[in-house]
Amino acid sequence: MKKITALLIFLFILLATIALKAQTAEEFFKQGKVKYDSAFLKEAIVFFDKAIELKPNYGAAFSKRGAAKLGLRDFNGSIADLTIALEFLPKDSSIYANIATDKCYLGDYKGSIPDYDKAIELNCKGLHLYRGNAKENSGDYDGALIDYNKAIELDSANAIAYNSRGYLLSFLEKYQEAVNDFDKAVTLNYISDQTYNARANSKYKLNDYLGAITDHTKAIELNPLNDYYSNRALAKLMSNDNSGAVDDYTKAIELNPNRGGDYHNRAVAKLALKDSVGFNEDLYIAEGKYYDQGIEKIIALKYYEALNDFDWVININDKSEQAYCRRGAVRYYLGDMEGALLDNNKAIELNPTNGQSYYNRGTIKLAIADNIGAIEDFTKAVKYDPTDIIAIYNRGVAKYNLQKNKAALKDFNKVIKSDPKNDLAYTYRGLVKGRLNNFEGEIEDYTKAIELNPTDAINYLNRGLRKYIMGEDSEAWNDIRKAAKLGNEKAQEFLDKYKNDQNYNPVIKI
């Protein structure tokens, strides 16, 4: 009985396989389309795969498979299929539209615009709105407005177009026009907490605080977010409803206890209510929250936002030396050396024993080539924190810049003793040893730096040049070639000249 059952199963599989092989590419495509239309995208792709296997020039199958991949968020795979589809169906506007959509999802808004252009040129309907979004995200606000206007002209009941144009007009500070568009979107039953919040923010800018409160309330009814309570609280604060503002900020803080602005503004409302204890408590918390936010923004490389947070800390407490120290660091990252120096000077004035402030100021001075001042500050940084190896390293660099070679050597020795995997310290120590005519030690240090960081071209170049001076021409040029391969332009320049002149001496051209 078992043998008969096995034979029947085998026969069924064999017949099914024969039937499957007998299907044409068109039949597979139709089956795939049924699955696609039913939103079974993975299953649809299987059939489109078989159709393409049987008919490699099947443009419609590539198009549909690309559309299915778009639905599955395989945007690069979708673009690849749709691009092939265009070879066979160059007049299919939907293919261009789908490619544009893929690019938008990948963040390539500017790249999507030519595809939207082509799709619109081929009379694909309803794309002005989406091209407008792409233009807005690309910074072409005038072009975006033109497209939103066109979308509304083509369909006066397009609530999303009114909503999108409203957001853009609000961004462009055309608040009354924005309110008008949001009004139209809402009239067309576009019910969204974000739309009510956006309209409220525009009304706030027009000093219509009661209107803003009404809209924020609607937004909260739809979605009780921290931002909406915080925004409504601000409108209440501006309309002198201080008690209502306190209630809303309290709710906002319950939802997100980490925003300094909510504590700060609640403190203002409490002060207006003559609650001095609550005012001081909230102001103290706000200072800490702003500071923490600033640190988070530095880590996230959002320096302008961090600058704003530390501004608020100092606005609340102008004796916060840590805030001045951190704001000075942010200004340094933003290239504002003068502002950075002023902040670190203030931090040191407030606390002359904080090694971090001296380190920061030393770093600034090193960047502006005030090497003497840098050495003084790094020395004080080490005085207050003897474990600050980076300060010792930077002091060594400043000494190297001033040709204080023996003193620099001592600093780099200390760094390497404490951190034997610091490749930069080996690089600089190698340079110093070269100046002190310890050529073997110089090469050893470059070699160690290469061992620790084999992708830093400068060590190959430095070692190559020293070997050239020592008469080791073959090894020298090997190192220079390696440096050039790693992208060092000076090394490549040497190689180019060496090709034209085998007697070329790279050392005297440094």
C-alpha positions as CSV (number, residue, x, y, z in Angstrom):
1,M,0.0,0.0,0.0
2,K,2.8,2.4,0.9
3,K,4.5,1.7,-2.5
4,I,1.2,2.5,-4.3
5,T,0.8,5.8,-2.4
6,A,4.4,6.8,-3.1
7,L,3.9,6.0,-6.8
8,L,0.7,8.1,-6.9
9,I,2.5,11.0,-5.3
10,F,5.4,10.8,-7.7
11,L,2.9,10.6,-10.7
12,F,1.1,13.7,-9.4
13,I,4.3,15.7,-9.1
14,L,5.4,14.5,-12.5
15,L,2.1,15.5,-14.2
16,A,2.2,18.8,-12.3
17,T,5.7,19.5,-13.5
18,I,4.8,18.6,-17.1
19,A,1.8,20.9,-16.9
20,L,3.9,23.7,-15.4
21,K,6.5,23.4,-18.2
22,A,3.7,23.5,-20.8
23,Q,2.6,27.0,-19.6
24,T,3.6,30.0,-21.7
25,A,5.2,33.2,-20.5
26,E,1.9,35.0,-21.1
27,E,0.1,32.5,-18.9
28,F,2.6,32.9,-16.1
29,F,2.3,36.7,-16.5
30,K,-1.5,36.5,-16.2
31,Q,-1.2,34.4,-13.0
32,G,1.3,36.8,-11.6
33,K,-1.0,39.7,-12.4
34,V,-3.9,38.0,-10.5
35,K,-1.6,37.6,-7.5
36,Y,-0.4,41.2,-7.9
37,D,-3.9,42.6,-8.1
38,S,-4.8,40.6,-4.9
39,A,-1.7,42.2,-3.1
40,F,0.1,38.8,-2.9
41,L,3.3,40.4,-4.1
42,K,5.8,37.7,-3.2
43,E,3.8,35.1,-5.0
44,A,3.3,37.4,-8.0
45,I,7.1,37.8,-8.3
46,V,7.5,34.0,-8.6
47,F,5.2,34.0,-11.6
48,F,6.8,37.1,-13.1
49,D,10.2,35.4,-12.7
50,K,9.0,32.4,-14.7
51,A,7.5,34.6,-17.4
52,I,10.8,36.4,-17.8
53,E,12.8,33.1,-17.7
54,L,10.7,32.0,-20.7
55,K,10.7,35.4,-22.4
56,P,13.7,37.6,-21.5
57,N,12.4,40.5,-23.5
58,Y,9.0,40.5,-21.7
59,G,8.8,44.2,-20.8
60,A,5.4,44.0,-19.1
61,A,6.7,41.2,-16.8
62,F,9.7,43.4,-15.9
63,S,7.3,46.3,-15.3
64,K,5.0,44.4,-13.0
65,R,7.8,42.7,-11.2
66,G,9.4,46.1,-10.6
67,A,6.0,47.4,-9.3
68,A,5.7,44.4,-7.0
69,K,9.2,45.0,-5.6
70,L,8.3,48.6,-5.0
71,G,5.3,47.4,-2.9
72,L,7.7,45.1,-1.0
73,R,10.1,48.1,-0.4
74,D,12.9,46.6,-2.5
75,F,13.5,49.9,-4.1
76,N,16.8,49.2,-5.8
77,G,15.5,45.9,-7.1
78,S,12.4,47.7,-8.4
79,I,14.5,50.4,-10.2
80,A,16.6,47.6,-11.8
81,D,13.5,45.9,-13.2
82,L,11.7,49.0,-14.3
83,T,14.8,50.3,-16.1
84,I,14.9,47.1,-18.1
85,A,11.2,47.4,-18.7
86,L,11.7,50.8,-20.3
87,E,13.9,49.3,-23.0
88,F,10.9,47.5,-24.3
89,L,8.1,49.9,-23.2
90,P,9.6,53.4,-23.5
91,K,6.2,55.1,-23.7
92,D,4.7,53.5,-20.6
93,S,4.2,56.5,-18.2
94,S,3.5,54.2,-15.2
95,I,7.1,52.9,-15.3
96,Y,8.6,56.3,-15.0
97,A,6.1,57.1,-12.2
98,N,7.2,54.0,-10.3
99,I,10.9,54.7,-10.8
100,A,10.3,58.2,-9.4
101,T,8.5,56.8,-6.4
102,D,11.4,54.4,-5.8
103,K,13.8,57.3,-5.8
104,C,11.7,59.3,-3.4
105,Y,11.7,56.4,-1.0
106,L,15.5,56.2,-1.3
107,G,15.7,59.9,-0.5
108,D,16.8,60.8,-4.0
109,Y,14.1,63.5,-4.5
110,K,16.1,65.5,-7.0
111,G,16.7,62.4,-9.1
112,S,13.1,61.5,-9.1
113,I,12.0,64.8,-10.8
114,P,13.1,63.9,-14.4
115,D,11.2,60.7,-14.1
116,Y,8.1,62.5,-12.9
117,D,8.6,65.0,-15.8
118,K,8.7,62.1,-18.3
119,A,5.6,60.4,-16.8
120,I,3.7,63.7,-16.9
121,E,4.8,64.3,-20.5
122,L,3.3,60.9,-21.3
123,N,0.0,62.0,-19.8
124,C,0.2,60.1,-16.5
125,K,-2.5,61.6,-14.3
126,G,-2.2,62.9,-10.8
127,L,1.5,63.3,-10.6
128,H,1.8,67.0,-10.1
129,L,1.2,66.6,-6.4
130,Y,4.0,64.0,-6.0
131,R,6.4,66.0,-8.2
132,G,5.6,69.0,-6.0
133,N,6.5,66.9,-2.9
134,A,9.8,65.9,-4.6
135,K,10.6,69.5,-5.5
136,E,9.8,70.7,-2.0
137,N,12.1,68.1,-0.5
138,S,14.8,69.2,-3.0
139,G,14.5,72.8,-1.9
140,D,12.8,74.0,-5.1
141,Y,9.9,75.7,-3.3
142,D,8.8,77.9,-6.2
143,G,8.7,74.8,-8.4
144,A,6.8,72.9,-5.7
145,L,4.2,75.7,-5.4
146,I,3.7,75.6,-9.2
147,D,3.0,71.9,-9.1
148,Y,0.7,72.1,-6.1
149,N,-1.2,74.9,-7.9
150,K,-1.5,72.7,-11.0
151,A,-2.7,69.7,-9.0
152,I,-5.5,71.8,-7.5
153,E,-6.3,73.3,-10.9
154,L,-6.7,69.8,-12.3
155,D,-8.7,68.6,-9.3
156,S,-10.3,71.3,-7.1
157,A,-11.3,68.6,-4.6
158,N,-7.8,67.3,-4.0
159,A,-7.6,67.7,-0.3
160,I,-4.0,66.3,-0.1
161,A,-2.8,69.0,-2.5
162,Y,-4.4,71.8,-0.4
163,N,-2.8,70.2,2.7
164,S,0.7,69.9,1.1
165,R,0.5,73.5,-0.2
166,G,-0.6,74.6,3.2
167,Y,2.5,73.1,4.8
168,L,4.8,74.7,2.3
169,L,3.1,78.1,2.6
170,S,3.5,77.9,6.4
171,F,7.2,77.0,6.0
172,L,7.5,80.1,3.7
173,E,5.9,82.2,6.5
174,K,2.8,82.9,4.4
175,Y,0.6,82.0,7.4
176,Q,-2.7,83.4,6.3
177,E,-2.5,81.6,2.9
178,A,-1.5,78.4,4.8
179,V,-4.5,78.7,7.0
180,N,-6.8,79.1,4.0
181,D,-5.4,75.9,2.4
182,F,-5.7,74.0,5.7
183,D,-9.3,75.2,5.9
184,K,-10.0,73.9,2.4
185,A,-8.4,70.5,3.2
186,V,-10.5,70.2,6.4
187,T,-13.7,71.2,4.4
188,L,-12.9,68.4,2.0
189,N,-12.9,66.0,5.0
190,Y,-9.2,65.7,5.2
191,I,-9.2,64.9,8.9
192,S,-5.7,64.6,10.3
193,D,-4.2,65.5,13.7
194,Q,-1.1,66.8,11.8
195,T,-3.3,69.1,9.7
196,Y,-5.0,70.6,12.8
197,N,-1.7,71.0,14.5
198,A,-0.2,72.7,11.4
199,R,-3.2,75.0,11.1
200,A,-2.9,75.8,14.8
201,N,0.8,76.7,14.4
202,S,0.0,79.1,11.5
203,K,-2.8,80.7,13.5
204,Y,-0.4,81.1,16.4
205,K,2.0,83.0,14.1
206,L,-0.9,85.3,13.2
207,N,-1.5,85.9,17.0
208,D,-4.8,84.0,16.8
209,Y,-4.1,82.2,20.0
210,L,-7.7,81.2,20.7
211,G,-8.0,79.7,17.1
212,A,-4.7,77.9,17.7
213,I,-6.0,76.5,21.0
214,T,-9.1,75.2,19.3
215,D,-7.1,73.4,16.6
216,H,-4.6,72.0,19.0
217,T,-7.5,70.6,21.0
218,K,-8.8,68.9,17.9
219,A,-5.4,67.5,17.2
220,I,-5.2,66.1,20.8
221,E,-8.6,64.5,20.5
222,L,-7.3,62.6,17.4
223,N,-3.8,61.9,18.8
224,P,-2.7,63.0,22.2
225,L,0.9,63.7,21.5
226,N,3.4,65.6,23.7
227,D,4.0,68.1,20.9
228,Y,0.3,69.0,20.7
229,Y,-0.1,69.5,24.5
230,S,3.1,71.6,24.5
231,N,1.9,73.7,21.5
232,R,-1.5,74.3,23.1
233,A,0.2,75.2,26.4
234,L,2.3,77.9,24.6
235,A,-0.9,79.3,23.0
236,K,-2.6,79.4,26.4
237,L,0.5,81.1,27.9
238,M,0.3,83.8,25.2
239,S,-3.4,84.3,25.9
240,N,-2.7,84.6,29.7
241,D,-4.3,81.3,30.6
242,N,-1.4,80.5,32.9
243,S,-3.3,77.8,34.8
244,G,-4.3,76.1,31.6
245,A,-0.7,76.3,30.4
246,V,0.6,74.7,33.5
247,D,-1.9,71.8,33.1
248,D,-0.9,71.3,29.4
249,Y,2.8,71.4,30.1
250,T,2.3,69.0,32.9
251,K,0.6,66.6,30.5
252,A,3.3,67.1,27.9
253,I,6.0,66.3,30.5
254,E,4.1,63.1,31.5
255,L,4.3,62.0,27.9
256,N,7.9,63.0,27.5
257,P,9.8,64.1,30.6
258,N,13.1,64.9,28.7
259,R,12.3,68.2,27.0
260,G,13.8,71.3,28.7
261,G,11.5,73.7,26.9
262,D,8.4,72.3,28.6
263,Y,9.9,72.7,32.1
264,H,11.1,76.1,31.2
265,N,7.8,77.4,29.9
266,R,5.9,75.8,32.8
267,A,8.2,77.7,35.1
268,V,7.2,80.9,33.3
269,A,3.6,80.1,33.8
270,K,4.1,79.3,37.4
271,L,5.9,82.5,38.0
272,A,2.9,84.4,36.5
273,L,0.8,82.5,39.0
274,K,3.2,83.6,41.8
275,D,4.3,80.1,42.5
276,S,7.9,80.9,43.2
277,V,8.8,77.5,44.6
278,G,7.4,75.8,41.5
279,F,9.2,78.3,39.3
280,N,12.6,77.6,40.8
281,E,12.0,73.8,40.8
282,D,11.1,73.8,37.1
283,L,13.8,76.2,36.1
284,Y,16.4,74.0,37.8
285,I,15.1,70.9,36.0
286,A,14.9,72.8,32.7
287,E,18.6,73.7,33.0
288,G,19.6,70.1,33.3
289,K,17.3,68.9,30.5
290,Y,18.6,71.6,28.1
291,Y,22.2,70.5,29.0
292,D,21.4,66.8,28.4
293,Q,19.7,67.7,25.1
294,G,22.8,69.6,24.1
295,I,25.0,66.6,24.8
296,E,22.7,64.3,22.8
297,K,22.7,66.8,19.9
298,I,26.6,66.9,19.9
299,I,26.7,63.1,19.8
300,A,24.2,63.2,16.9
301,L,26.3,65.9,15.1
302,K,23.4,68.3,15.3
303,Y,25.6,71.2,16.3
304,Y,23.2,74.1,15.6
305,E,20.5,72.5,17.7
306,A,23.1,71.8,20.4
307,L,24.1,75.5,20.3
308,N,20.5,76.5,20.9
309,D,20.3,74.1,23.9
310,F,23.4,75.5,25.6
311,D,22.2,79.0,24.9
312,W,19.2,78.2,26.9
313,V,21.2,76.7,29.7
314,I,23.3,79.9,29.9
315,N,20.2,82.0,29.7
316,I,18.9,80.2,32.8
317,N,22.2,80.1,34.6
318,D,25.0,82.3,33.4
319,K,27.3,80.7,36.0
320,S,27.3,77.3,34.4
321,E,30.9,76.7,33.4
322,Q,30.1,73.3,31.9
323,A,27.6,75.0,29.6
324,Y,30.2,77.5,28.5
325,C,32.7,74.7,28.0
326,R,30.3,72.6,25.9
327,R,29.0,75.6,23.9
328,G,32.6,76.5,23.2
329,A,33.2,72.9,21.9
330,V,30.1,73.3,19.6
331,R,31.3,76.6,18.3
332,Y,34.7,75.0,17.5
333,Y,32.9,72.3,15.6
334,L,31.0,75.0,13.6
335,G,34.3,76.8,12.8
336,D,33.6,79.8,15.1
337,M,37.0,79.9,16.7
338,E,36.5,83.4,18.2
339,G,33.3,82.4,19.9
340,A,34.8,79.1,21.0
341,L,37.7,81.0,22.7
342,L,35.4,83.4,24.4
343,D,33.2,80.5,25.8
344,N,36.2,78.6,27.1
345,N,37.7,81.7,28.6
346,K,34.5,82.2,30.5
347,A,34.4,78.6,31.6
348,I,38.0,78.9,32.9
349,E,37.1,82.2,34.6
350,L,34.2,80.4,36.4
351,N,36.2,77.4,37.3
352,P,40.0,77.7,36.9
353,T,40.6,74.1,37.9
354,N,38.6,72.4,35.1
355,G,41.0,70.5,32.9
356,Q,38.4,70.0,30.2
357,S,38.1,73.8,29.5
358,Y,41.9,74.1,29.3
359,Y,42.0,71.1,26.9
360,N,39.3,72.6,24.7
361,R,41.0,76.0,24.6
362,G,44.3,74.4,23.8
363,T,42.7,72.5,20.9
364,I,41.3,75.8,19.6
365,K,44.7,77.5,19.9
366,L,46.4,74.5,18.1
367,A,43.9,74.9,15.3
368,I,44.7,78.6,14.8
369,A,48.4,78.0,15.1
370,D,48.9,79.6,18.5
371,N,51.2,76.7,19.5
372,I,52.7,78.5,22.5
373,G,49.3,79.2,23.9
374,A,48.2,75.6,23.1
375,I,51.2,74.2,25.0
376,E,50.3,76.3,28.1
377,D,46.7,75.2,28.0
378,F,47.5,71.5,27.5
379,T,50.0,71.6,30.3
380,K,47.3,73.0,32.6
381,A,44.8,70.4,31.4
382,V,47.4,67.6,32.3
383,K,48.0,69.3,35.7
384,Y,44.3,69.0,36.6
385,D,43.9,65.6,34.9
386,P,47.2,63.7,34.6
387,T,45.5,60.8,32.8
388,D,44.5,63.1,29.8
389,I,46.7,61.3,27.2
390,I,45.1,63.2,24.3
391,A,46.2,66.5,25.9
392,I,49.7,65.2,26.2
393,Y,49.5,64.1,22.5
394,N,48.3,67.5,21.4
395,R,50.9,69.2,23.4
396,G,53.5,67.1,21.6
397,V,52.1,68.2,18.3
398,A,52.3,71.8,19.3
399,K,55.9,71.3,20.4
400,Y,56.7,69.6,17.2
401,N,55.2,72.5,15.3
402,L,57.6,74.8,17.2
403,Q,60.6,72.6,16.5
404,K,60.9,71.7,20.2
405,N,61.8,68.2,19.2
406,K,63.2,66.7,22.4
407,A,60.3,68.0,24.4
408,A,57.9,66.7,21.8
409,L,59.6,63.3,21.9
410,K,59.0,63.1,25.7
411,D,55.3,63.7,25.2
412,F,54.9,61.1,22.4
413,N,56.9,58.6,24.6
414,K,54.4,59.2,27.4
415,V,51.4,58.7,25.0
416,I,52.8,55.5,23.6
417,K,53.6,54.1,27.0
418,S,50.1,54.7,28.1
419,D,48.4,53.8,24.8
420,P,50.7,51.5,22.8
421,K,48.1,51.3,20.0
422,N,48.0,55.0,19.2
423,D,49.2,55.0,15.6
424,L,49.2,58.8,15.3
425,A,51.6,59.0,18.3
426,Y,54.0,56.6,16.4
427,T,53.7,58.8,13.3
428,Y,54.6,62.0,15.1
429,R,57.3,60.3,17.1
430,G,58.8,59.0,13.8
431,L,58.9,62.5,12.4
432,V,60.6,63.8,15.6
433,K,63.2,61.0,15.5
434,G,63.9,61.9,11.9
435,R,64.6,65.5,12.9
436,L,66.9,64.2,15.7
437,N,68.7,62.0,13.1
438,N,67.5,58.7,14.6
439,F,66.6,57.3,11.2
440,E,66.3,53.7,12.2
441,G,64.0,54.6,15.1
442,E,62.1,56.8,12.7
443,I,61.5,53.9,10.2
444,E,60.6,51.6,13.1
445,D,57.9,54.0,14.3
446,Y,56.4,54.4,10.8
447,T,56.4,50.6,10.5
448,K,54.6,50.3,13.8
449,A,52.1,53.0,12.8
450,I,51.4,51.0,9.6
451,E,50.9,47.8,11.5
452,L,48.3,49.6,13.7
453,N,46.7,51.4,10.8
454,P,47.5,50.0,7.4
455,T,45.2,52.4,5.5
456,D,47.0,55.6,6.5
457,A,49.0,56.6,3.4
458,I,51.2,59.2,5.2
459,N,53.2,56.5,7.0
460,Y,54.0,54.7,3.8
461,L,55.1,58.0,2.2
462,N,57.2,59.1,5.2
463,R,58.9,55.7,5.4
464,G,59.5,55.6,1.7
465,L,61.1,59.1,1.7
466,R,63.4,58.2,4.6
467,K,64.4,54.9,2.9
468,Y,65.1,56.8,-0.3
469,I,67.5,59.1,1.6
470,M,69.1,56.0,3.1
471,G,69.7,54.6,-0.4
472,E,67.1,51.9,-0.2
473,D,65.6,53.0,-3.6
474,S,63.6,49.9,-4.4
475,E,61.8,49.6,-1.0
476,A,61.4,53.4,-1.0
477,W,59.4,53.4,-4.3
478,N,57.4,50.4,-3.1
479,D,56.2,52.5,-0.1
480,I,55.5,55.5,-2.3
481,R,53.5,53.4,-4.6
482,K,51.5,52.0,-1.7
483,A,50.9,55.6,-0.4
484,A,49.7,56.6,-3.9
485,K,47.4,53.6,-4.1
486,L,45.8,54.7,-0.8
487,G,45.1,58.1,-2.3
488,N,48.0,60.2,-1.2
489,E,48.2,62.9,-3.9
490,K,51.8,63.9,-3.2
491,A,52.9,60.2,-3.5
492,Q,51.1,60.0,-6.9
493,E,52.8,63.2,-8.0
494,F,56.2,61.6,-7.2
495,L,55.3,58.5,-9.1
496,D,54.2,60.4,-12.2
497,K,57.4,62.3,-12.3
498,Y,59.5,59.2,-11.6
499,K,57.8,57.5,-14.7
500,N,59.2,60.4,-16.9
501,D,62.5,60.6,-15.1
502,Q,64.1,57.5,-13.5
503,N,66.6,59.7,-11.8
504,Y,63.9,61.9,-10.2
505,N,64.6,62.6,-6.5
506,P,61.4,63.0,-4.5
507,V,63.1,64.1,-1.3
508,I,64.4,67.4,-2.6
509,K,60.9,68.3,-3.9
510,I,59.2,68.1,-0.5
